[in-house]
């Protein structure tokens, strides 16, 4: 019985890596063109959101300056 428990612990680690590699093989990886397009889209959205947040921050700062004197 003790050997089975010991083997299960060793096999659990091996099983984890086996299952992980199996799942990674199932992943639908994007093509190079898709990856470039999606990266560009993410960068554009980040810039847009950054500008929006910057404007909101500036407006809030100005509002606080007006309200607090």
N, C-alpha and C positions, 0 to 999 in steps of 0.2 A: 504494500500500500504506500509506503513512504517513497518508493521509486516512482510510482505513478504521479504523485503530487509534485515531485521534483521535476519530472519530465514535462508536466503541464506548464510549469513556470517557464521553462526553457522554450517550449513550443509556443507559448503565448507571444513571446517576442518575435519569433520567426513568423508566426501566423499574422501578427500585426504588419510586418513588412511585406509579406506575401499579399495580404489583402490590399495594402496601400498601393503597391505596384499594379495590382489587378484593376483597382479603381482608376488609377492614372491612365491605364490603357483605354478605358472606356470614355475618357474625356474627349470631347470634340474640340480639338485645338484649332484656333483661327489660322488662316493663311497669313503670309507676310503682309499682303496688301490690306487685309482686314485689320491686322494688328496696328499697322501704321495709321489707318483711318480712325480706328477707335482711340488710339493714343492722341491724335490730333483733336478729336472731339472732346476728350477729357481735358486737354490743355485749354481749349476754347471755353469750355464750361467753367473751369477754374478761374480763368481770367475774368469772365463775365460775373461770376459770383463774388470775386474779390472786389471788382469795381462797385457792385451793388452794396456790399458790406462796408466798403470805404465811404461811400456816399451817405449811408445810414449813420455810420459812426460820426462823420463830420457834422451832419445835421443834428444829431443828438448832442454833440459837444457844444455846438452853437446855441442850441436851445437851453442847455444847462447854463451857459455863460449869461444868456439873456435873463433867465429865471433867477439865478443866484447873484446877479449883479456884476 
